[in-house]
Amino acid sequence: MTNAHITLDPAFRVAPVNRRTFGSFVEHLGRSVYTGIHEPTHPGANARGFRTDVLALVKELGVTTVRYPGGNFVSGYRWEDGVGPVEKRPRRLDLAWHSTEPNWVGVDEFMAWATEAGVEPMMAVNLGTRGVQEALDLLEYCNVPGGTAWSDARRANGAESPYKVRMWCLGNEMDGPWQIGGKTAHEYGRLASQTAKAMRMIDPELELVVCGSSHSSMPTFGEWEREVLGAAYEDIDFISAHAYYQARDGDLASFLASGVNMDYFIDSVVATCDHVKAARKLDKDIYVSFDEWNVWYQSGEASKTPTGDDWPVAPRLLEDHYNVADAVVVGGLLISLLRHSDRVRSACLAQLVNVIAPIMTEPGGPAWRQTTFHPFALTARYAKGEVLKLDVRSDQVETPQYGGVAAVDAVATYDPETGDLALFIINRNAQAATQVELDLRSLGAVRVTGATVLANDDHRWAATSDDPDSVVPHDLTTILADGTLSAELPAVSWAMVRLGRAA
Ligand code: AHR
């Protein structure tokens, strides 16, 4: 058994909870779009061909923003292929995922889906094989009300009103050697700056995201950010960060501590932004858009792309099946993102449906929740108001990758209007429970309004379409006495405790 003591004080605040922290991602990859969000022949499809069972789960998940259409896919994508009459749209090779893109879904269908799902669209432009002009054309198509070639084409295609997309990603992972049209920081920084300047000539209100590093272990990490920001700082609002985690060689202890790497990643990017700001004597801050994060078993069978002459439409790709430990890590990564709410103002769980996703579907069959669905949905639903700075004193657990790390990691949010508080906490001890004591005296008289935990004797249990819900969050026993709340968190667990003002 390990022990942890956490003090909460509503006076110590980090920043408001940003709703965009709970974004996700739909890429033309595998079955994310086709038989994921869109399957016209499914018995539950609506008139536009969208799966209503998936729409219901997206709403339950509480996703706020959805990034589209990629990902690596976008770096070879011609957005014009995806508009106009579907029967006239071309089929293209998708080089990123060695697949065939039929273009049955494009920007108009995605915008219609986003409206039905109640999410904010976040678009990416192709800066791999394309450049400033094509980005401007897409922006004109999306945001100009009418009276120009592309805006009138949108109206002719059935969308009278402009989509008013505010957030735009200037390419994707341009530092990656795998990226179609990948670039050096010098090449990309200049292109991003020119693209951003031109896009703002159409719409000065845009929020623009420049590509940061694809991972903090990229050889160019740090230098890439410095050089790209050196070229584009004044033209953009966000810099992206991407990170995927997996248990390597059975090292569960380090995997559970993945948030340590995410903390380091965010702190380093913020430091680099602030260095460029200081060196250039600038005023504005740049924020982090952590627009791809998740658990991904990247070297697993599920991630092997087709080869040779095989260029399938919507193959099963990156369909990882998540277990309880994976869900604890996802909950832990959300804790890290929330803790950095002063500088992380956008984040996307990558991805949303079928592809490394919390929601899975069977073609013609059911849609179901993976284990990772639960911590995301509960955090998105109950994280409200202000993120609090916590004092966490915890026994340590040893990890091969990060050395000694605190057995528990936690974050809390507090709504000053209602007095509601939500604490999100993980036990990273893979061997034993952790006894947690919360010092709540600064909150005055409170009561527990809910306490739930996700854990299982076998942390390798994973949901399947046949059994999606025999392990779901269940009640956590808490004892509240004299301003201290105690609870025992099982090994490898994610938990949430909610408090309200005592009546
Ligand atoms: O999300 C899967 C892939 O991971 C994305 O296409 C790419 O941006 C990243 O490397």
Residues whose N, C-alpha, C, O or C-beta is under 5 A from the ligand:
A	BS01	AHR	G71 N72 F73 E173 A350
